[in-house]
Amino acid sequence: MFRQKTGRKRLRLVVVPIVALALVAVMSSEAPARRSPFEPLSIFARALAYVEVSYVEPIDQEALVYGAIRGLADSLDPHSVFLDPNEYQVLRSDAEGRFAGVGVEVSMRDGWLTVLSVFDGGPAARAGLRPGDRFLSIDGEDARDVRMYEAVRRIRGEPGTPVTVSIRREGQEKALERTLTRAFIEVDPIEMQVLEDGVVYVRIKAFQDDTTRQLSDALDEAVVRLRKQGGVRGLLLDLRDNGGGLLHEAVGVADEFLSSGVIVSTRGRGGEMISQYSARRAGTRPQWPLVVLINENTASASEIVAGALRDQRRAVLVGVRSFGKGSVQNVFELPGGSALKLTTYRYFAPSGSSIQAEGISPDLVAEQPRRPDEPEPVREEELEGHLRAQPAGVRGKRKRVVRSQPAPRSAGPSPKIFADDPQGQRAYAALKERMGR
C-alpha cells in the first residue's frame, strides 16, 4: 500500500533520527559518548569511493546507488523494497486498477514466481493458466529466484505483443509452454449478484482507488432491484483471495457497515499509537445480517475490514485463518522517479489484537478442498524476515477472545454460485440462519 490517511486527510510522515546510546566502559569516569546514526554512512562513502576509483570496469553510478539502496531494503522485512522508476510505475498502475499484461496475480513462494489468481477473460485465463502454476521461464529467461518487480516487468508490456512462458504444474511431468498476447487488464474490484430470498452477494477483489464508491454503487443497485421484493434481507461479503490494497479504501468499506467505533489503529516503534480510524454514522447501511468469507489469501486491507466487522460484532466470519499481513507500507518518492516502499507501522484490530503474522480467525471454520496439484498455502509467518506479531493490547485494549460458533442448521439448497464452493455454502447457511432470527 502506498497511501495513508488519518480521518479523511493524508498523513504526512516526519522522519526523526533516533540517537542510540553508546556502550559505557565500566571504569570510565567520563560521560558516555553518543554515536551518530549517520556514522555508518562514512563506511558506505568509503566503499563507494573504492568501487568508483578501483573497479576494473567503468561504473554506472545510478545502477550502483540503486543496487545499494535495494540491498538496504532487502535487509528489512519482505514488504520493504526499493523501486526503480519502472517498478514504481508498475506499483502506481496496480493501485489504479488498469495495466497491460496477461491477467495474473503472482507472488514469490520458495523462490518460484507462483500464480495466485487468474483474472476472468484475460490472456492467461484463455490459455488455461491456474492458481498454483509456477513460472519456469519468461521469454526464455529463467524465472527462478528473480525479484518480484523484475518478473512483473518481464510479463507486462505493450498490448498486442506476445510473451512466451514455461509453466510447471504439480501432477504433470512435462512443463507447459504457452504464448500469451498481452492486453489491457481492467480490474473491476466489485462483483455483485442478487441471490434468492433477498440475499446480496458482493465480492471485493482488491482495495484500489474507487473501491468504496463502487461498493456503494453496487449496494444501491441491489437495494433498487429488491425494493419490490421486500428489500435486502442479508449480505454475503466475500474477501477470499483479496490481497489488499489501499488503507483508506479498507477504512471506507468498513465504514459502510459500521456507525461508530474503531475500525483499525496503527502503531509504530515500541507500540506507540500513530493513528486511529473510526466509523462515522453518516451513510451507514442498515443493519442487514452480514456474513464475511475469508481464506488464507485474505490479506492486509481485507484483513482490516474482516477484523473490524468481527470485533465490532457486526458480522460473522466464515472460512479459515487469513494471511496475516498486518503492516503498513508508505512510499517515499526519491529523486529521478524511484521510490522506497518502507514498512512504517503495524495494524491492530479494534480489540487491540495484532494482525501481523497472526491473521484474522473466523468465527465459523470452513475448509475448502484442494485439488491434488494445488500447493499448500503460504502465510506471512512463513516468509523469510517477516515482522513478528506485537503482543496483543500493547498500550491498547485487551484482546477479545473469539469463540467458534456451532455449525448452522441446513438452509436448504445453496444458490448455483456456490455449487462447487463448500465455504460459500457454509457461509450462505450461516447467513440464512442469521436472517431467520
TABELBEL-V939472 format. One record per backbone hydrogen bond with DSSP energy under -0.5 kcal/mol. NH is the residue of the N-H (numbers start at 1). CO is the residue of the C=O. E is the energy in kcal/mol with one decimal. If there is no record, write none. Layout:
nh->{NH & NH}
co->{CO & CO}
e->{E & E}
This chain:
nh->{6 & 7 & 8 & 9 & 11 & 12 & 15 & 16 & 17 & 19 & 20 & 20 & 22 & 25 & 28 & 35 & 36 & 39 & 41 & 42 & 43 & 43 & 44 & 45 & 46 & 47 & 48 & 49 & 50 & 51 & 52 & 53 & 54 & 55 & 61 & 64 & 65 & 66 & 67 & 68 & 69 & 70 & 71 & 72 & 73 & 74 & 75 & 75 & 76 & 80 & 81 & 81 & 83 & 84 & 88 & 89 & 90 & 91 & 92 & 93 & 94 & 95 & 96 & 97 & 97 & 98 & 99 & 101 & 101 & 105 & 107 & 109 & 109 & 112 & 113 & 114 & 114 & 115 & 116 & 117 & 119 & 122 & 124 & 126 & 127 & 128 & 129 & 132 & 133 & 134 & 135 & 136 & 137 & 138 & 139 & 141 & 143 & 145 & 146 & 151 & 152 & 153 & 154 & 155 & 156 & 157 & 160 & 161 & 163 & 165 & 165 & 166 & 167 & 168 & 169 & 170 & 172 & 176 & 178 & 178 & 180 & 180 & 182 & 182 & 183 & 185 & 186 & 187 & 187 & 188 & 189 & 191 & 193 & 195 & 195 & 198 & 199 & 200 & 201 & 202 & 202 & 203 & 204 & 204 & 205 & 205 & 206 & 207 & 208 & 209 & 211 & 214 & 215 & 216 & 217 & 218 & 219 & 220 & 221 & 222 & 223 & 224 & 225 & 226 & 227 & 229 & 230 & 231 & 233 & 234 & 235 & 236 & 237 & 237 & 238 & 238 & 239 & 239 & 242 & 243 & 246 & 247 & 250 & 251 & 252 & 253 & 254 & 255 & 256 & 256 & 257 & 258 & 263 & 264 & 265 & 266 & 267 & 268 & 271 & 272 & 274 & 275 & 277 & 279 & 284 & 285 & 288 & 289 & 291 & 292 & 293 & 294 & 298 & 299 & 299 & 302 & 303 & 304 & 305 & 306 & 307 & 308 & 309 & 310 & 311 & 312 & 313 & 314 & 315 & 316 & 318 & 319 & 320 & 322 & 323 & 326 & 328 & 330 & 332 & 332 & 333 & 334 & 337 & 338 & 339 & 340 & 341 & 341 & 342 & 342 & 344 & 345 & 346 & 347 & 348 & 349 & 352 & 355 & 356 & 357 & 358 & 359 & 363 & 364 & 366 & 369 & 374 & 375 & 380 & 382 & 383 & 386 & 393 & 394 & 396 & 402 & 403 & 405 & 418 & 419 & 421 & 425 & 426 & 427 & 428 & 429 & 430 & 431 & 432 & 433 & 434 & 435 & 436 & 437}
co->{9 & 5 & 6 & 6 & 4 & 10 & 13 & 14 & 15 & 17 & 18 & 35 & 33 & 23 & 25 & 20 & 34 & 36 & 38 & 39 & 39 & 40 & 40 & 41 & 42 & 43 & 44 & 45 & 46 & 47 & 48 & 49 & 50 & 51 & 59 & 60 & 61 & 62 & 63 & 64 & 65 & 66 & 67 & 68 & 69 & 70 & 71 & 72 & 73 & 77 & 79 & 341 & 339 & 82 & 84 & 85 & 86 & 87 & 88 & 89 & 90 & 91 & 92 & 93 & 94 & 93 & 185 & 99 & 183 & 117 & 114 & 107 & 112 & 109 & 135 & 107 & 112 & 133 & 105 & 105 & 103 & 119 & 102 & 122 & 123 & 125 & 124 & 115 & 130 & 168 & 113 & 166 & 166 & 141 & 164 & 138 & 136 & 111 & 143 & 147 & 148 & 149 & 150 & 151 & 152 & 100 & 182 & 158 & 180 & 163 & 178 & 137 & 176 & 134 & 167 & 373 & 169 & 167 & 165 & 176 & 163 & 178 & 161 & 180 & 101 & 99 & 184 & 97 & 185 & 186 & 187 & 203 & 201 & 193 & 199 & 195 & 196 & 234 & 193 & 200 & 236 & 191 & 202 & 238 & 189 & 203 & 189 & 244 & 206 & 95 & 208 & 210 & 211 & 212 & 213 & 214 & 215 & 216 & 217 & 218 & 219 & 220 & 221 & 222 & 224 & 226 & 227 & 226 & 198 & 198 & 289 & 200 & 235 & 291 & 202 & 236 & 237 & 293 & 239 & 241 & 207 & 3 & 246 & 247 & 248 & 249 & 250 & 251 & 252 & 253 & 254 & 254 & 277 & 277 & 348 & 275 & 346 & 272 & 268 & 269 & 266 & 266 & 264 & 261 & 281 & 256 & 286 & 233 & 235 & 316 & 237 & 318 & 295 & 242 & 297 & 299 & 300 & 300 & 301 & 302 & 303 & 304 & 305 & 306 & 307 & 308 & 310 & 309 & 309 & 290 & 292 & 364 & 294 & 360 & 298 & 324 & 345 & 342 & 330 & 340 & 331 & 338 & 334 & 335 & 83 & 332 & 81 & 339 & 330 & 340 & 328 & 328 & 267 & 326 & 265 & 353 & 349 & 347 & 347 & 324 & 355 & 355 & 317 & 317 & 319 & 367 & 371 & 373 & 323 & 379 & 380 & 383 & 352 & 391 & 393 & 400 & 401 & 363 & 415 & 416 & 418 & 421 & 422 & 423 & 424 & 425 & 426 & 427 & 428 & 429 & 430 & 431 & 432 & 434}
e->{-3.5 & -0.5 & -0.6 & -2.4 & -1.6 & -0.5 & -0.5 & -0.6 & -0.6 & -0.5 & -0.6 & -0.6 & -0.9 & -0.5 & -1.0 & -1.0 & -0.6 & -1.5 & -1.3 & -1.8 & -0.6 & -0.6 & -1.8 & -3.0 & -2.0 & -2.4 & -2.8 & -2.1 & -2.3 & -2.2 & -2.5 & -2.4 & -2.9 & -1.8 & -1.0 & -2.4 & -2.6 & -2.8 & -2.4 & -1.9 & -2.5 & -2.5 & -2.2 & -1.9 & -2.4 & -2.5 & -0.9 & -0.7 & -1.9 & -1.6 & -0.6 & -2.0 & -3.2 & -0.5 & -2.8 & -1.6 & -1.6 & -1.9 & -2.1 & -2.3 & -2.2 & -1.8 & -1.5 & -1.0 & -0.7 & -1.4 & -1.6 & -0.5 & -2.6 & -2.7 & -2.1 & -0.6 & -2.8 & -2.0 & -0.5 & -3.3 & -0.8 & -2.8 & -3.6 & -1.4 & -2.4 & -1.9 & -3.0 & -2.2 & -1.5 & -1.1 & -2.3 & -3.1 & -1.9 & -2.3 & -2.7 & -3.4 & -1.2 & -2.5 & -3.9 & -1.8 & -2.5 & -2.9 & -0.7 & -2.4 & -2.5 & -2.1 & -1.8 & -1.9 & -2.5 & -0.7 & -3.1 & -1.9 & -2.4 & -0.5 & -3.1 & -2.1 & -3.1 & -3.0 & -0.5 & -0.5 & -1.9 & -3.1 & -2.6 & -0.5 & -2.9 & -0.6 & -2.9 & -0.7 & -2.5 & -4.0 & -0.6 & -2.5 & -0.7 & -0.9 & -0.8 & -2.3 & -2.7 & -0.7 & -3.2 & -0.6 & -1.4 & -2.4 & -3.1 & -0.5 & -2.8 & -3.1 & -0.5 & -2.1 & -3.0 & -0.6 & -0.5 & -2.1 & -0.9 & -2.0 & -2.1 & -2.3 & -2.5 & -2.5 & -2.4 & -2.2 & -2.4 & -2.3 & -2.3 & -2.1 & -2.3 & -2.1 & -2.5 & -1.8 & -0.9 & -1.6 & -0.8 & -3.0 & -2.7 & -1.4 & -2.8 & -3.0 & -0.6 & -2.8 & -3.2 & -0.6 & -0.7 & -2.5 & -1.4 & -0.8 & -3.5 & -0.7 & -1.6 & -2.3 & -1.9 & -2.3 & -2.3 & -2.1 & -0.8 & -0.9 & -1.5 & -0.9 & -3.5 & -1.2 & -2.0 & -2.6 & -2.0 & -2.8 & -1.7 & -1.4 & -3.1 & -1.3 & -2.9 & -2.8 & -1.9 & -3.2 & -2.5 & -0.7 & -2.1 & -2.7 & -2.7 & -2.3 & -1.9 & -2.7 & -0.7 & -1.8 & -0.7 & -1.7 & -1.8 & -2.2 & -2.8 & -2.4 & -2.4 & -2.0 & -2.8 & -2.1 & -1.8 & -2.4 & -1.8 & -1.7 & -2.9 & -2.0 & -1.2 & -1.9 & -2.3 & -1.2 & -2.8 & -2.5 & -0.6 & -2.6 & -0.7 & -3.0 & -1.3 & -0.6 & -2.5 & -2.3 & -2.8 & -0.5 & -2.8 & -0.8 & -2.8 & -1.0 & -2.5 & -3.3 & -2.2 & -2.5 & -2.3 & -1.3 & -0.6 & -3.3 & -1.5 & -2.8 & -1.3 & -2.3 & -2.4 & -0.5 & -1.9 & -0.5 & -1.9 & -1.9 & -2.0 & -1.7 & -2.6 & -1.2 & -2.1 & -0.5 & -0.6 & -2.2 & -1.9 & -2.1 & -1.7 & -2.4 & -2.3 & -2.5 & -2.6 & -2.2 & -2.1 & -2.4 & -2.6 & -1.9 & -1.9 & -2.4 & -1.4 & -0.9}
